[in-house]
Amino acid sequence: MRKYIVAVFALMLCLLTGCGKGDESQLTQRDDGAPYSQWDEHPAGSAKYLDEKSILVSVYVDDRNADWNKYDEKRIKKNLRLACDYLVDQGAIYGKKVELIYDIEEHPDLMYRFDYDKEASYEFGSDDSDEMKDDVRQFIKENVDTEELLKKYDCNSVAYLVFVDGAVDSCIAQQYYYNINDDFEEVAFFGTSWNTGVKIYPNTFAHEILHLFGARDLYYARPAVGTSREFVDYVAKEYPKDIMLGNSADVYIDENYVFSEITKITAYDIGWVDYIYELEQYPEIKNQIQSASTYDFEKHQDHSKEYTIEPRNTFLYTHILYALEIVIVAYILIMTIRNRVRYKRYLADMANEESDNQVWEDDKNN
């Protein structure tokens, strides 16, 4: 019987790893020529797919109010390191080999200083900072030789992290699909602290970096990108630890660790999984963001040649898997009940044997 159970488990493992999902489509990216060729013509923007290599370029803004010190810069580097370690670890859970090249001490060519002769607005959540953000983007275009960096590090994905020396009302990420000016470079903006006086921790760095690779905010409804109020409420209830829920997902906020998770909802947004059953209940979340996994093919016909769609119908396999799970559970229950019955019989036999021995002793003494 045991060898049959082992065989069943082996079959279940095969189904789980190879075909355990429902009806889905798998997106496969083709790499035509050098990875850095035509890097700025990709529908996903500059930060393409959070798998294998991606470059994170750091830009420190030296505006009129800036007074950078070693402590603030050291904390930024620490937050970035912890956030990148977190993304690598989370990717491994989904079988992704995330490699982020970001360390400016090891790679000094990934660090730039923007001498900004203006008073920058740190209210990133308002229009007051638009001028500064536009100027930063222009600086990146004119001073960062992105194509040369991609060629040097042999990859085709890059994001830009901008740091200002001041307290901010919010940290923001500007994705390609979101930029009204259609700027290709995907940029995230950070301060050294919140305007409430609280430090900015690595969970915020990871959250904003995920935005650049296609993740959506899940803490408020935004129908333009497919997140309805109903869907947001559903995620908060069913996936309360998802990092894209923002601070509500961080039960414990720590300067040395990221406690929130990349659940399958965000994993779908960034292309780590190509199907989630929530697509059936909330079809509006599909193909709303121009990321490496979920952009609208009809809207970007010129780029569709870079991908193939491989339909997979695994309805039969899924039901076989469910049936096998039922068999295993039933077997475990039967074996548990049988062992309990055997144990009770054993105890009864022991009691009877003890009683018989006592009777024999009494007869012997008499």
SULURQUI-V142243 format. One record per residue. N is the residue number from 0. PHI is phi in radians with two decimals (999 if undefined). Layout:
N&PHI / N&PHI
//
This chain:
0&999 / 1&-1.08 / 2&-1.20 / 3&-1.20 / 4&-1.14 / 5&-1.06 / 6&-1.11 / 7&-1.11 / 8&-1.07 / 9&-1.10 / 10&-1.14 / 11&-1.08 / 12&-1.09 / 13&-1.07 / 14&-1.16 / 15&-1.13 / 16&-1.47 / 17&-1.92 / 18&-2.75 / 19&-1.60 / 20&-1.74 / 21&-1.44 / 22&-1.02 / 23&-2.77 / 24&-2.20 / 25&-1.79 / 26&-1.72 / 27&-2.16 / 28&-1.53 / 29&-1.73 / 30&-1.92 / 31&-1.61 / 32&1.30 / 33&-1.11 / 34&-1.12 / 35&-1.69 / 36&-1.31 / 37&0.90 / 38&-1.11 / 39&-1.69 / 40&-2.17 / 41&-1.64 / 42&-1.14 / 43&-1.50 / 44&1.56 / 45&-1.27 / 46&-1.62 / 47&-1.57 / 48&-2.44 / 49&-1.41 / 50&-2.67 / 51&1.07 / 52&-1.57 / 53&-2.54 / 54&-1.75 / 55&-2.03 / 56&-1.61 / 57&-1.73 / 58&-2.19 / 59&-1.69 / 60&-1.65 / 61&-1.81 / 62&-1.55 / 63&-1.11 / 64&-1.64 / 65&-1.23 / 66&-2.51 / 67&-1.06 / 68&-2.30 / 69&-1.08 / 70&-1.12 / 71&-1.12 / 72&-1.16 / 73&-1.15 / 74&-1.19 / 75&-1.09 / 76&-1.10 / 77&-1.15 / 78&-1.03 / 79&-1.15 / 80&-1.11 / 81&-1.15 / 82&-1.13 / 83&-1.17 / 84&-1.06 / 85&-1.08 / 86&-1.14 / 87&-1.12 / 88&-1.14 / 89&-1.15 / 90&-1.09 / 91&-1.07 / 92&-1.06 / 93&-1.69 / 94&1.33 / 95&-1.81 / 96&-1.75 / 97&-1.38 / 98&-2.26 / 99&-1.86 / 100&-1.75 / 101&-2.52 / 102&-1.17 / 103&-1.32 / 104&-1.35 / 105&-1.40 / 106&-2.23 / 107&-1.09 / 108&-1.30 / 109&-1.71 / 110&-2.11 / 111&-2.30 / 112&-2.07 / 113&-1.82 / 114&-1.37 / 115&-1.82 / 116&-1.49 / 117&-2.55 / 118&-1.59 / 119&-1.36 / 120&-1.53 / 121&-1.71 / 122&-1.48 / 123&-1.11 / 124&-1.40 / 125&-2.10 / 126&-1.30 / 127&-1.08 / 128&-1.65 / 129&-1.06 / 130&-1.08 / 131&-1.10 / 132&-1.11 / 133&-1.15 / 134&-1.16 / 135&-1.12 / 136&-1.08 / 137&-1.13 / 138&-1.08 / 139&-1.08 / 140&-1.06 / 141&-1.52 / 142&-2.05 / 143&-1.68 / 144&-1.47 / 145&-1.07 / 146&-1.07 / 147&-1.18 / 148&-1.12 / 149&-1.11 / 150&-1.15 / 151&-1.12 / 152&-1.66 / 153&0.96 / 154&-2.61 / 155&-2.28 / 156&-2.26 / 157&-2.55 / 158&-2.27 / 159&-2.08 / 160&-1.93 / 161&-1.90 / 162&-2.12 / 163&-1.97 / 164&-1.60 / 165&-3.12 / 166&-1.43 / 167&-2.09 / 168&-1.44 / 169&-2.86 / 170&-1.79 / 171&-2.31 / 172&-2.18 / 173&-1.90 / 174&-1.44 / 175&-1.04 / 176&-1.20 / 177&-1.60 / 178&-1.25 / 179&-1.22 / 180&-1.54 / 181&1.07 / 182&-1.18 / 183&-1.33 / 184&-1.19 / 185&-1.73 / 186&-2.24 / 187&-2.06 / 188&-2.01 / 189&-2.30 / 190&-1.91 / 191&-1.56 / 192&-2.84 / 193&-1.40 / 194&-1.25 / 195&-1.51 / 196&1.68 / 197&-1.39 / 198&-1.18 / 199&-1.59 / 200&-1.84 / 201&-1.12 / 202&-1.08 / 203&-1.19 / 204&-1.07 / 205&-1.10 / 206&-1.03 / 207&-1.24 / 208&-1.11 / 209&-1.09 / 210&-0.96 / 211&-1.13 / 212&-1.76 / 213&1.98 / 214&-1.27 / 215&-1.81 / 216&-1.15 / 217&-2.06 / 218&-1.75 / 219&-2.65 / 220&-1.35 / 221&-2.57 / 222&-0.95 / 223&-1.06 / 224&-1.97 / 225&1.60 / 226&-1.83 / 227&-1.38 / 228&-1.07 / 229&-1.08 / 230&-1.17 / 231&-1.06 / 232&-1.12 / 233&-1.10 / 234&-1.10 / 235&-1.05 / 236&-1.44 / 237&-1.56 / 238&-2.31 / 239&-1.15 / 240&-1.76 / 241&-1.09 / 242&-1.11 / 243&-1.42 / 244&-1.36 / 245&1.34 / 246&-1.11 / 247&-1.16 / 248&-1.49 / 249&-1.68 / 250&-1.06 / 251&-2.09 / 252&-1.82 / 253&-2.30 / 254&-1.41 / 255&-2.07 / 256&-2.79 / 257&-1.85 / 258&-1.55 / 259&-1.28 / 260&-2.22 / 261&-1.67 / 262&-1.38 / 263&-1.17 / 264&-1.13 / 265&-1.24 / 266&-1.03 / 267&-1.19 / 268&-1.02 / 269&-1.66 / 270&1.53 / 271&-1.34 / 272&-2.25 / 273&-1.87 / 274&-2.68 / 275&-2.37 / 276&-1.20 / 277&-1.10 / 278&-1.07 / 279&-1.27 / 280&-1.45 / 281&-2.22 / 282&-1.09 / 283&-1.20 / 284&-1.41 / 285&-1.53 / 286&0.98 / 287&-1.71 / 288&-1.97 / 289&-1.42 / 290&-1.78 / 291&-1.16 / 292&-2.11 / 293&-2.29 / 294&-1.56 / 295&-1.45 / 296&-1.13 / 297&-1.13 / 298&-1.33 / 299&-2.22 / 300&-1.05 / 301&-1.11 / 302&-1.83 / 303&-1.14 / 304&-1.16 / 305&-1.37 / 306&-2.30 / 307&-2.22 / 308&-1.91 / 309&-2.00 / 310&-1.19 / 311&-2.29 / 312&-1.95 / 313&-2.02 / 314&-1.00 / 315&-1.11 / 316&-1.09 / 317&-1.09 / 318&-1.24 / 319&-1.11 / 320&-1.07 / 321&-1.05 / 322&-1.09 / 323&-1.13 / 324&-1.09 / 325&-1.10 / 326&-1.07 / 327&-1.10 / 328&-1.09 / 329&-1.10 / 330&-1.10 / 331&-1.09 / 332&-1.11 / 333&-1.08 / 334&-1.11 / 335&-1.12 / 336&-1.12 / 337&-1.10 / 338&-1.16 / 339&-1.16 / 340&-1.10 / 341&-1.08 / 342&-1.17 / 343&-1.12 / 344&-1.11 / 345&-1.07 / 346&-1.10 / 347&-1.13 / 348&-1.10 / 349&-1.11 / 350&-1.15 / 351&-1.15 / 352&-1.11 / 353&-1.09 / 354&-1.13 / 355&-1.13 / 356&-1.10 / 357&-1.17 / 358&-1.10 / 359&-1.13 / 360&-1.11 / 361&-1.10 / 362&-1.10 / 363&-1.14 / 364&-1.22 / 365&-1.33
//
